[in-house]
Amino acid sequence: MDKHKESEVKVFGLWSAIFLGIGSMVGAGIFIVIGEAGAIAGNLVTVSFLIGGIIALLCGYSLSKLAIRYPSRGGVIEYLVQSYGEGILSGSLGVLFYFAQLVTLAAVSKSFGTYAATYINGGITSLYADFFAVAILLFFVIINLVGAAIVAKAENIIVVIKLSALIIFTISSLFFIQPSNLVIDKAPSIVNIFYALGLTFFAFQGFSVITNSIEDMQNPKQTMLRSMFWAIGIVAVLYFMVAIAVFGNLSLSSIIHGKDFALAEAAKPAFGEWGFKIMAATALLATASAINATLYAVTQISYTLAKDGDLPDEYERHIFHNTEGLIISALLIVPMIIFLNLGQIATIAAIAVLLIQGFTHTGHLFKIEETGANRWWVFAAIIGSFGSACFAIIYTSKSMPDIVYYIGGIFFLAFIFEVLLRLFNNRMVSKQIISKLETLEKNVLEKLKH
């Protein structure tokens, strides 16, 4: 009987875990960054995607080893607490992780708004883009309040549609490539490959979702690593081919001019105006599904942080089929949509994600004996994460001098948040997975007390 129940619970086999990762990665990321990263690295963005994929593989390896040792749906938050202990640092990083998800949601919503505005006869304006961005966010807030069961069932269909559209677009566009657009002579400086790394890595954002499924995974010690590598590898090849298709069909000036919707623009040579509309519609589907999934994840993260002690009690209060944290999160996202442009939000989100990855893998070094991971691979993940973040900050500071203050402000807010909650609420994030040694020590102490 127990075995039967266990087999029912462990729903994620190798391929279902791979598709979970692919579905999470091939969302809004590629639609957002292909033009933004291309404006930085030109046709060398193909190399940037490959390097970004390698960094994602290294980070995926590190996270997989942590997931196997600490099998918790808490994912990154659990690994941070395990690595740094139940202190101010792990609490601040947990809050920072929550903030990073909010910025990511703002970027995805803004991307939806930009693609939606392409259907307006008056042309794309910030007013239309912001209106559609806020509207789609509020729509999914309502959906999540009422109950997202219908949308959740549609996710698999959406994954098939967006993958099919990208594959058909890529294969068809290869026949219309102008080789002159891909020559290195027209490419920017090689250092721009590294400046674009933050954005190209952001396109892989979502692979960590595989680790959140470990409690429902069949034979996780084998399935986790294999599914992670296969998912990231397949997506890396897809992105590389998409980048060749885009830059082979459009001149660099065209990509820079329409960088917020470059993927749709690149469909014109093969399919004409209808190609643009179909790819824009695919982008709307992809970004909408990403908003719904990320909004659900943000709500779960905030609820977990509140329940475990690192966010105010308000985040736990239930409204309809969700929590008050959903409303608070949405209210924090709206100002970012209105006051920042897509490139700025995407860059800030990418840097925040890279920094969280860097801190997570740095913490992994403290637990390397327990996880049995290869120290050099984990160290390479640290270098890749922090290095990409530094390149992104250096490049972005030229056009957005306040980027350092934005990133520093997010860190400062997370730290202040954590300190104030500890002072006034006496709350902190606690471990979900307790080691046998810690359990033994706890039992011994209890016996000594009695």
Helices and strands as residue ranges (DSSP letters): H 2-9, H 14-25, H 29-41, G 42-44, H 45-69, H 76-84, H 88-117, H 126-146, H 149-173, G 174-176, G 179-182, G 184-186, H 191-195, H 197-202, H 209-212, G 214-216, H 220-249, H 252-257, G 259-261, H 262-265, H 268-308, G 313-316, E 318-319, E 322-323, H 324-339, H 342-366, H 368-371, H 375-399, H 403-424, H 436-449
